[in-house]
Each structure stands twice: as structure tokens, then as C-alpha cells.
């Protein structure tokens, strides 16, 4: 019997997993369409408390100049949901979690705003 295996830990800083790379391609398309002015992988780090930080997967500047923090998730684990909620309460950014939609559900990205 094979158990569902999940990646333990995080890839090295600055290295994207496959889902993050797919989302970066999506952001590039939005940039070419004129919706996104700029984005950077792991471009921001928010202090939540002493020795507690939250680094979203992407810092995104929309064409309007608004800043957003995008978190790419396959599923939520540990304190990730709590950290994004705390950051959304503390900082004047739009915090968004995105999850890839299965092709049978139409594909694309499901968006959750905090």
C-alpha cells in the first residue's frame, strides 16, 4: 500500500516548485496583457512578530500601482493560513491565495482573498 506523500519542507530560497512556475507563467501572460506591471518570486518578507515572518510566493504590482501578495498553494498546512490572515490584518496589501484548478473543473486558478 502506497501512502500519499507530501513534500517535507521547502525548496531552497529562490527556487520555484512546478505549481509556482506555472503561476509565474500565468503572471507573465497577465503582464503581457497589461494587467500586471511587475512581479517577483519571494520578493517580500513581512514581520508578523518577534522571530515570526511571512514570505508570500509572489509580490505583484498591478498596472494600477496596487501591490498584492500572492500565495500559491496545493493545499494548506501548518500555520500558513494563520500567517497570511495575520499579514492581511497588519499590512496595506491585498493578500491572495491561488490554487490550480483541475482540468475537469475547467482549469485555471481558484482565488481566495484575505
DSSP file (Angstrom, degrees, kcal/mol; ACC not computed):
  #  RESIDUE AA STRUCTURE BP1 BP2  ACC     N-H-->O    O-->H-N    N-H-->O    O-->H-N    TCO  KAPPA ALPHA  PHI   PSI    X-CA   Y-CA   Z-CA
    1    1 A X              0   0    0      0, 0.0     2,-0.5     0, 0.0     0, 0.0   0.000 360.0 360.0 360.0 132.5    0.0    0.0    0.0
    2    2 A X        -     0   0    0      3,-0.0     2,-0.2     0, 0.0     3,-0.0  -0.871 360.0-144.9-103.9 128.2    1.4    3.4   -1.0
    3    3 A X        -     0   0    0     -2,-0.5     2,-0.5     1,-0.1     0, 0.0  -0.538  30.4 -99.0 -83.5 153.1    0.7    6.4    1.2
    4    4 A X        -     0   0    0     -2,-0.2     2,-0.4     1,-0.0    -1,-0.1  -0.628  45.1-149.9 -69.0 123.2    0.1    9.9   -0.2
    5    5 A X        -     0   0    0     -2,-0.5     2,-0.4    -3,-0.0    -1,-0.0  -0.826  11.3-164.0-102.9 135.9    3.5   11.5    0.1
    6    6 A X        -     0   0    0     -2,-0.4     2,-0.2     1,-0.0    -2,-0.0  -0.879  32.1 -99.4-114.1 148.1    3.8   15.3    0.7
    7    7 A X        -     0   0    0     -2,-0.4     2,-0.6     1,-0.1    -1,-0.0  -0.449  35.7-138.0 -63.8 134.7    7.0   17.3    0.2
    8    8 A X        -     0   0    0     -2,-0.2     2,-0.1     2,-0.0    -1,-0.1  -0.858  63.8 -14.9 -97.1 125.0    8.6   17.9    3.6
    9    9 A X  S    S-     0   0    0     -2,-0.6     2,-0.3     2,-0.0    -2,-0.0  -0.363  91.9 -63.2  82.3-164.3    9.9   21.4    4.0
   10   10 A X        -     0   0    0     -2,-0.1     3,-0.1     1,-0.1    -2,-0.0  -0.872  44.9-104.5-125.4 150.4   10.5   24.0    1.3
   11   11 A X        -     0   0    0     -2,-0.3     3,-0.1     4,-0.2     4,-0.1  -0.251  62.9 -68.9 -65.3 166.0   12.8   24.1   -1.7
   12   12 A X    >   -     0   0    0      1,-0.1     3,-2.2     2,-0.1    -1,-0.2  -0.234  68.9 -82.9 -56.4 147.3   15.8   26.4   -1.4
   13   13 A X  T 3  S+     0   0    0      1,-0.3    -1,-0.1    -3,-0.1     3,-0.1  -0.259 119.2  23.5 -52.5 133.2   15.0   30.1   -1.3
   14   14 A X  T 3  S+     0   0    0      1,-0.2     2,-0.5    -3,-0.1    -1,-0.3   0.389  96.2 112.3  89.3  -3.0   14.5   31.4   -4.8
   15   15 A X    <   -     0   0    0     -3,-2.2     2,-0.2    -4,-0.1    -1,-0.2  -0.913  56.4-146.6-108.2 124.0   13.7   28.0   -6.3
   16   16 A X        -     0   0    0     -2,-0.5     2,-0.1    -3,-0.1    -4,-0.1  -0.604   5.8-136.4 -87.9 145.8   10.1   27.5   -7.6
   17   17 A X     >  -     0   0    0     -2,-0.2     4,-2.4    -6,-0.1     5,-0.2  -0.345  41.2 -91.0 -83.5 179.6    8.2   24.3   -7.5
   18   18 A X  H  > S+     0   0    0      1,-0.2     4,-2.1     2,-0.2     5,-0.1   0.874 126.6  49.1 -64.1 -38.7    6.2   23.2  -10.6
   19   19 A X  H  > S+     0   0    0      2,-0.2     4,-2.1     1,-0.2    -1,-0.2   0.912 112.0  48.4 -68.4 -41.9    3.0   24.9   -9.4
   20   20 A X  H  > S+     0   0    0      2,-0.2     4,-2.4     1,-0.2    -2,-0.2   0.896 110.7  51.5 -63.7 -40.1    4.8   28.2   -8.6
   21   21 A X  H  X S+     0   0    0     -4,-2.4     4,-1.9     2,-0.2    -2,-0.2   0.893 109.3  50.4 -64.0 -39.5    6.5   28.0  -12.0
   22   22 A X  H  X S+     0   0    0     -4,-2.1     4,-1.7     1,-0.2    -1,-0.2   0.887 111.2  48.7 -64.6 -38.3    3.1   27.6  -13.7
   23   23 A X  H  X S+     0   0    0     -4,-2.1     4,-2.5     2,-0.2    -2,-0.2   0.870 106.6  55.8 -70.7 -35.4    1.7   30.5  -11.8
   24   24 A X  H  X S+     0   0    0     -4,-2.4     4,-2.2     2,-0.2    -1,-0.2   0.899 107.1  50.6 -60.1 -39.9    4.8   32.6  -12.8
   25   25 A X  H  X S+     0   0    0     -4,-1.9     4,-2.0     2,-0.2    -1,-0.2   0.890 108.9  51.7 -64.3 -38.6    3.9   31.9  -16.4
   26   26 A X  H  X S+     0   0    0     -4,-1.7     4,-2.1     2,-0.2    -2,-0.2   0.911 109.6  49.2 -62.3 -43.4    0.3   33.0  -15.7
   27   27 A X  H  X S+     0   0    0     -4,-2.5     4,-2.1     1,-0.2    -2,-0.2   0.874 107.9  54.6 -64.9 -36.9    1.6   36.3  -14.2
   28   28 A X  H  X S+     0   0    0     -4,-2.2     4,-2.4     2,-0.2    -1,-0.2   0.906 107.5  50.2 -61.8 -41.4    3.8   36.7  -17.3
   29   29 A X  H  X S+     0   0    0     -4,-2.0     4,-1.7     1,-0.2    -2,-0.2   0.921 111.0  48.5 -61.5 -43.8    0.7   36.4  -19.5
   30   30 A X  H  <>S+     0   0    0     -4,-2.1     5,-2.4     1,-0.2     6,-1.2   0.840 109.8  53.2 -65.1 -32.6   -1.1   39.0  -17.4
   31   31 A X  H ><5S+     0   0    0     -4,-2.1     3,-1.2     4,-0.2    -2,-0.2   0.926 108.6  48.2 -67.3 -44.4    1.9   41.2  -17.7
   32   32 A X  H 3<5S+     0   0    0     -4,-2.4    -2,-0.2     1,-0.3    -1,-0.2   0.802 108.7  55.4 -64.7 -29.0    1.9   41.0  -21.5
   33   33 A X  T 3<5S-     0   0    0     -4,-1.7    -1,-0.3    -5,-0.2    -2,-0.2   0.540 119.0-113.3 -80.8  -6.7   -1.9   41.7  -21.4
   34   34 A X  T < 5S+     0   0    0     -3,-1.2    -3,-0.2    -4,-0.3    -2,-0.1   0.551  90.4 108.1  88.5   7.9   -1.1   44.9  -19.4
   35   35 A X  S   <S+     0   0    0     -5,-2.4    28,-2.5     1,-0.2     2,-0.5   0.810  76.3  46.8 -84.9 -32.4   -2.8   43.8  -16.2
   36   36 A X  E     -A   62   0A   0     -6,-1.2    26,-0.3    26,-0.3    -2,-0.3  -0.944  57.2-173.2-115.9 127.9    0.4   43.3  -14.2
   37   37 A X  E    S-     0   0A   0     24,-2.3     2,-0.3    -2,-0.5    25,-0.2   0.826  72.3 -10.6 -84.9 -35.1    3.2   45.9  -14.2
   38   38 A X  E     -A   61   0A   0     23,-1.8    23,-3.2     2,-0.0    -1,-0.3  -0.986  56.9-178.5-162.5 149.2    5.8   43.9  -12.2
   39   39 A X  E     -A   60   0A   0     -2,-0.3     2,-0.4    21,-0.2    21,-0.2  -0.982   4.3-168.4-152.4 153.9    6.1   40.7  -10.2
   40   40 A X  E >   -A   59   0A   0     19,-2.2    19,-2.5    -2,-0.3     3,-1.1  -0.991  26.2-120.2-144.9 134.1    8.9   38.9   -8.3
   41   41 A X  E 3  S-A   58   0A   0     -2,-0.4    17,-0.3     1,-0.3    16,-0.1  -0.575  99.3  -6.2 -71.9 129.9    9.1   35.5   -6.7
   42   42 A X  T 3  S+     0   0    0     15,-3.4    -1,-0.3    -2,-0.3    16,-0.2   0.890  91.1 147.3  49.6  46.4    9.7   35.7   -3.0
   43   43 A X    <   +     0   0    0     -3,-1.1     2,-0.3    14,-0.1    -2,-0.1   0.562  52.7  45.4 -90.2  -9.9   10.1   39.4   -3.3
   44   44 A X        -     0   0    0     12,-0.4     2,-0.4    -4,-0.2    12,-0.1  -0.960  55.7-166.1-134.1 151.0    8.7   40.5    0.1
   45   45 A X        -     0   0    0     -2,-0.3     2,-0.4    10,-0.2    10,-0.2  -0.964  12.9-157.2-138.1 120.9    9.1   39.4    3.7
   46   46 A X  E     -E   54   0B   0      8,-3.3     8,-2.5    -2,-0.4     2,-0.6  -0.833  12.1-137.3-102.9 131.5    6.6   40.6    6.3
   47   47 A X  E     +E   53   0B   0     -2,-0.4     6,-0.2     6,-0.2     3,-0.1  -0.768  25.4 172.2 -84.1 124.0    7.4   40.7   10.0
   48   48 A X  E     -     0   0B   0      4,-2.9     2,-0.3    -2,-0.6     5,-0.2   0.739  65.2 -29.9-100.4 -32.1    4.5   39.3   12.0
   49   49 A X  E >  S-E   52   0B   0      3,-1.6     3,-2.3     0, 0.0    -1,-0.4  -0.934  97.1 -41.0-167.8 178.5    6.1   39.2   15.5
   50   50 A X  T 3  S-     0   0    0      1,-0.3     3,-0.1    -2,-0.3    -3,-0.0  -0.385 130.8  -5.6 -56.1 126.9    9.5   38.7   17.0
   51   51 A X  T 3  S+     0   0    0      1,-0.1     2,-0.4    -2,-0.1    -1,-0.3   0.700 112.8 110.5  58.9  22.8   11.2   35.9   15.1
   52   52 A X  E <   +E   49   0B   0     -3,-2.3    -4,-2.9     2,-0.0    -3,-1.6  -0.979  40.7 166.4-131.3 120.6    8.0   35.3   13.0
   53   53 A X  E     -E   47   0B   0     -2,-0.4     2,-0.4    -6,-0.2    -6,-0.2  -0.871  25.3-150.7-130.5 160.2    7.8   36.2    9.4
   54   54 A X  E     -E   46   0B   0     -8,-2.5    -8,-3.3    -2,-0.3     2,-0.6  -0.988  10.0-173.8-132.3 124.6    5.6   35.5    6.3
   55   55 A X        -     0   0    0     -2,-0.4   -10,-0.2   -10,-0.2   -13,-0.0  -0.928  16.2-148.7-118.5 104.8    7.1   35.5    2.8
   56   56 A X        -     0   0    0     -2,-0.6   -12,-0.4   -12,-0.1   -14,-0.2  -0.285  22.6-117.0 -67.7 159.1    4.5   35.2    0.1
   57   57 A X  S    S+     0   0    0     13,-0.5   -15,-3.4     1,-0.2     2,-0.4   0.891  94.4  23.0 -64.8 -39.5    5.4   33.3   -3.1
   58   58 A X  E     -AB  41  70A   0     12,-2.4    12,-2.9   -17,-0.3     2,-0.5  -0.991  58.4-153.2-135.0 135.0    4.9   36.4   -5.3
   59   59 A X  E     -AB  40  69A   0    -19,-2.5   -19,-2.2    -2,-0.4     2,-0.4  -0.913  29.9-170.0 -94.1 129.5    5.0   40.2   -4.8
   60   60 A X  E     -AB  39  68A   0      8,-2.8     8,-3.0    -2,-0.5     2,-0.6  -0.985  18.8-163.1-130.4 129.4    2.8   41.6   -7.6
   61   61 A X  E     -AB  38  67A   0    -23,-3.2   -24,-2.3    -2,-0.4   -23,-1.8  -0.959  20.4-144.1-108.7 120.7    2.3   45.2   -8.7
   62   62 A X  E >   -A   36   0A   0      4,-2.8     3,-2.0    -2,-0.6   -26,-0.3  -0.297  29.5-103.5 -74.3 165.3   -0.8   45.7  -10.8
   63   63 A X  T 3  S+     0   0    0    -28,-2.5   -27,-0.1     1,-0.3    -1,-0.1   0.757 123.1  61.5 -60.3 -24.6   -0.9   48.1  -13.7
   64   64 A X  T 3  S-     0   0    0    -29,-0.3    -1,-0.3     2,-0.1     3,-0.1   0.571 120.8-108.7 -77.5  -9.9   -2.9   50.4  -11.4
   65   65 A X  S <  S+     0   0    0     -3,-2.0    -2,-0.1     1,-0.3     2,-0.1   0.292  73.0 140.7  96.3  -8.1    0.0   50.6   -9.0
   66   66 A X        -     0   0    0     -5,-0.1    -4,-2.8     1,-0.1     2,-0.4  -0.420  45.9-135.8 -67.6 142.2   -1.7   48.4   -6.3
   67   67 A X  E     -B   61   0A   0     25,-0.2    27,-1.6    -6,-0.2     2,-0.3  -0.827  23.9-178.5-101.5 140.3    0.5   45.9   -4.5
   68   68 A X  E     -Bc  60  94A   0     -8,-3.0    -8,-2.8    -2,-0.4     2,-0.5  -0.947  21.9-143.8-133.0 153.9   -0.5   42.4   -3.9
   69   69 A X  E     -Bc  59  95A   0     25,-2.7    27,-2.9    -2,-0.3     2,-0.5  -0.987  21.2-161.2-117.5 120.1    1.0   39.4   -2.2
   70   70 A X  E     -Bc  58  96A   0    -12,-2.9   -12,-2.4    -2,-0.5     2,-0.5  -0.895   6.0-164.7-110.1 128.6    0.2   36.1   -3.9
   71   71 A X  E     - c   0  97A   0     25,-3.1    27,-3.1    -2,-0.5     2,-0.6  -0.952   9.9-151.0-110.6 123.0    0.5   32.7   -2.2
   72   72 A X  E     - c   0  98A   0     -2,-0.5     2,-0.4    25,-0.2    27,-0.2  -0.849  23.0-179.2 -97.9 122.2    0.4   29.6   -4.4
   73   73 A X        -     0   0    0     25,-2.9    27,-0.4    -2,-0.6     3,-0.1  -0.958  37.3-177.0-128.4 139.5   -1.0   26.5   -2.6
   74   74 A X  S    S-     0   0    0      1,-0.5     2,-0.3    -2,-0.4    -1,-0.1   0.760  90.7 -24.0 -88.1 -39.7   -1.6   22.9   -3.5
   75   75 A X  S    S-     0   0    0      2,-0.0    -1,-0.5    24,-0.0     2,-0.4  -0.953  75.3 -98.4-162.5 161.9   -3.1   22.6    0.0
   76   76 A X        +     0   0    0     -2,-0.3     2,-0.3    -3,-0.1    -3,-0.0  -0.718  42.4 171.8 -92.3 136.6   -2.8   24.4    3.3
   77   77 A X    >   -     0   0    0     -2,-0.4     3,-1.9     0, 0.0     4,-0.3  -0.932  44.9 -15.4-136.2 162.1   -0.6   23.0    6.1
   78   78 A X  T 3  S-     0   0    0     -2,-0.3     3,-0.3     1,-0.2     4,-0.2  -0.083 119.5 -25.8  51.2-132.8    0.7   24.1    9.4
   79   79 A X  T 3> S+     0   0    0      1,-0.2     4,-2.6     2,-0.1    -1,-0.2   0.191 101.4 111.2-100.6  16.4    0.3   27.8   10.3
   80   80 A X  H <> S+     0   0    0     -3,-1.9     4,-2.1     1,-0.2     5,-0.2   0.904  79.3  46.7 -60.6 -44.9    0.3   29.0    6.7
   81   81 A X  H  > S+     0   0    0     -4,-0.3     4,-1.9    -3,-0.3    -1,-0.2   0.902 113.1  50.1 -65.4 -40.2   -3.3   30.1    6.7
   82   82 A X  H  > S+     0   0    0     -4,-0.2     4,-2.5     1,-0.2    -2,-0.2   0.920 109.8  51.2 -63.5 -43.3   -2.9   31.9   10.0
   83   83 A X  H  X S+     0   0    0     -4,-2.6     4,-2.6     1,-0.2    -2,-0.2   0.908 109.7  48.2 -63.1 -42.8    0.2   33.7    8.8
   84   84 A X  H  X S+     0   0    0     -4,-2.1     4,-2.2     1,-0.2    -1,-0.2   0.885 112.6  49.7 -67.5 -36.1   -1.5   35.1    5.7
   85   85 A X  H  X S+     0   0    0     -4,-1.9     4,-1.6     2,-0.2    -2,-0.2   0.914 112.1  47.5 -66.3 -42.5   -4.5   36.2    7.7
   86   86 A X  H  X S+     0   0    0     -4,-2.5     4,-1.5     1,-0.2    -2,-0.2   0.930 112.4  49.3 -64.1 -45.1   -2.3   38.0   10.3
   87   87 A X  H  X S+     0   0    0     -4,-2.6     4,-2.4     1,-0.2     6,-0.2   0.898 108.1  54.3 -61.0 -40.4   -0.3   39.6    7.5
   88   88 A X  H  < S+     0   0    0     -4,-2.2    -1,-0.2     1,-0.2    -2,-0.2   0.842 109.8  47.9 -63.2 -33.4   -3.5   40.8    5.8
   89   89 A X  H  < S+     0   0    0     -4,-1.6    -1,-0.2    -3,-0.2    -2,-0.2   0.785 118.2  40.9 -74.8 -27.9   -4.6   42.4    9.0
   90   90 A X  H  < S+     0   0    0     -4,-1.5     2,-0.3    -3,-0.2    -2,-0.2   0.779 110.3  52.3 -93.2 -29.2   -1.2   44.1    9.6
   91   91 A X  S  < S-     0   0    0     -4,-2.4     2,-1.4    -5,-0.2    -1,-0.1  -0.854  75.3-124.1-121.8 146.9   -0.2   45.4    6.1
   92   92 A X  S    S+     0   0    0     -2,-0.3     2,-0.3     2,-0.1   -25,-0.2  -0.250  75.0 107.4 -84.5  50.8   -1.9   47.5    3.4
   93   93 A X  S    S-     0   0    0     -2,-1.4     2,-0.6    -6,-0.2   -25,-0.2  -0.829  76.1-112.0-117.3 159.3   -1.6   44.9    0.7
   94   94 A X  E     -c   68   0A   0    -27,-1.6   -25,-2.7    -2,-0.3     2,-0.5  -0.858  33.9-153.5 -88.9 122.4   -4.1   42.7   -1.0
   95   95 A X  E     +c   69   0A   0     -2,-0.6    19,-2.8   -27,-0.2     2,-0.4  -0.879  16.9 179.5-103.7 126.9   -3.3   39.1    0.1
   96   96 A X  E     -cD  70 113A   0    -27,-2.9   -25,-3.1    -2,-0.5     2,-0.4  -0.984  18.2-157.5-131.7 134.4   -4.4   36.4   -2.4
   97   97 A X  E     -cD  71 112A   0     15,-3.1    15,-2.6    -2,-0.4     2,-0.4  -0.934  15.9-165.1-106.6 136.0   -4.0   32.6   -2.3
   98   98 A X  E     -cD  72 111A   0    -27,-3.1   -25,-2.9    -2,-0.4     2,-0.4  -0.951   7.5-173.8-123.1 143.2   -4.2   30.8   -5.6
   99   99 A X  E     - D   0 110A   0     11,-2.1    11,-3.4    -2,-0.4   -25,-0.1  -1.000  31.5-110.8-135.7 134.3   -4.7   27.1   -6.2
  100  100 A X  E     - D   0 109A   0    -27,-0.4     2,-0.3    -2,-0.4     9,-0.2  -0.418  31.3-135.5 -66.0 136.1   -4.6   25.3   -9.5
  101  101 A X        -     0   0    0      7,-2.8     7,-0.2    -2,-0.1     5,-0.1  -0.735  24.3-107.3 -90.6 139.2   -8.0   24.1  -10.7
  102  102 A X    > > -     0   0    0     -2,-0.3     5,-2.3     5,-0.2     3,-1.4  -0.322  26.0-119.1 -61.8 149.3   -8.2   20.5  -12.1
  103  103 A X  G > 5S+     0   0    0      1,-0.3     3,-1.9     3,-0.2    -1,-0.1   0.862 114.9  59.7 -58.9 -36.5   -8.7   20.4  -15.9
  104  104 A X  G 3 5S+     0   0    0      1,-0.3    -1,-0.3     2,-0.1    -2,-0.1   0.722 104.0  52.1 -66.4 -18.6  -12.0   18.6  -15.4
  105  105 A X  G < 5S-     0   0    0     -3,-1.4    -1,-0.3     3,-0.1    -2,-0.2   0.266 135.5 -87.4 -97.7  10.2  -13.2   21.6  -13.4
  106  106 A X  T < 5 -     0   0    0     -3,-1.9    -3,-0.2    -5,-0.1    -2,-0.1   0.348  58.8-117.3 104.1  -6.2  -12.3   24.0  -16.2
  107  107 A X      < +     0   0    0     -5,-2.3    -5,-0.2     1,-0.1     2,-0.1  -0.211  68.8  98.0  71.1-164.4   -8.6   24.6  -15.3
  108  108 A X  S    S-     0   0    0     -7,-0.2    -7,-2.8     2,-0.0     2,-0.4  -0.429  79.3 -51.1  81.4-156.8   -7.2   28.0  -14.4
  109  109 A X  E     -D  100   0A   0     -9,-0.2     2,-0.4    -2,-0.1    -9,-0.2  -0.974  36.0-140.6-127.8 130.6   -6.7   29.2  -10.8
  110  110 A X  E     -D   99   0A   0    -11,-3.4   -11,-2.1    -2,-0.4     2,-0.4  -0.745  26.7-151.5 -85.2 137.2   -9.0   29.3   -7.9
  111  111 A X  E     -D   98   0A   0     -2,-0.4     2,-0.4   -13,-0.2   -13,-0.2  -0.932  17.3-176.0-119.3 133.8   -8.6   32.6   -5.9
  112  112 A X  E     -D   97   0A   0    -15,-2.6   -15,-3.1    -2,-0.4     2,-0.4  -0.995  14.3-154.3-125.8 124.6   -9.1   33.2   -2.2
  113  113 A X  E      D   96   0A   0     -2,-0.4   -17,-0.2   -17,-0.2   -19,-0.0  -0.792 360.0 360.0-102.4 142.1   -8.7   36.8   -0.9
  114  114 A X              0   0    0    -19,-2.8   -18,-0.1    -2,-0.4    -1,-0.1   0.352 360.0 360.0-112.4 360.0   -7.8   37.6    2.6
